[in-house]
């Protein structure tokens, strides 16, 4: 769903967050949160698109570092090389 929110934002639509609970529920043991890594590995191109879109938006440095770290970790699990992943998201080299 991150791709939808960032695409809205890039199109100039205001995106607002509410600092209160809108729904109270429990996570499913086999839900999206539990399967995030497996889903990212299965659809690495879609995950790459979400990462690329996330990095094109303003985010605090720590959030960007988490996104890149998770992306590299996931890519390495499926045998991707860092140089290829960097090209895929058009990221510069971090020194």
Secondary structure, DSSP 4 states (H G I P E B T S, - for coil): -HHHHHHHHHTT------SS-S------TTSTTTTHHHHHHHTHHHHHHHHHHHHTS---HHHHHHHHHHHHHHHHHTT--HHHHHHHTTPPPP-
